[in-house]
């Protein structure tokens, strides 16, 4: 084999190896991008999306319902009828929404953006657990208290922390999902 043939063979092998390396690196980047897209899609579908939708529904109902009432927690001396309305809405509307939100946090915490449970999510779970005792108290024979402390959880619903957190996380993940989808579709 002559020098020219050896150089040709060496260049051919070098180009083949370089091609394999480029293909490997490209496939690795695509796989990582697809894995990231899959994770972001799961975070949106199983955690932040449902939490966002439930928060929207709860917030919309709260905004429509409570201005029509002449009372809210902390209002002095609500009537028995007003307290009954509060119990009905908490029992049949807000607690089912709140329980579902807490269930998402408890069962899907692995999908959090952070590596820890944010305080607003801790407060949400504590609020729901606190209301379970309140609802049980309402079911006791002879319950007729008009005292607000017998009608609210020890922990307030963390709307001021939860709403911005969920909204920010949802919109940030939606943007990232769109970016990753565009990258994957270009390849």
Secondary structure as UniProt FT lines:
FT   HELIX           3..43
FT   HELIX           44..48
FT   HELIX           49..65
FT   HELIX           66..68
FT   TURN            73..74
FT   HELIX           80..89
FT   HELIX           90..94
FT   HELIX           95..107
FT   HELIX           109..111
FT   HELIX           119..138
FT   TURN            141..142
FT   HELIX           148..150
FT   HELIX           159..186
//
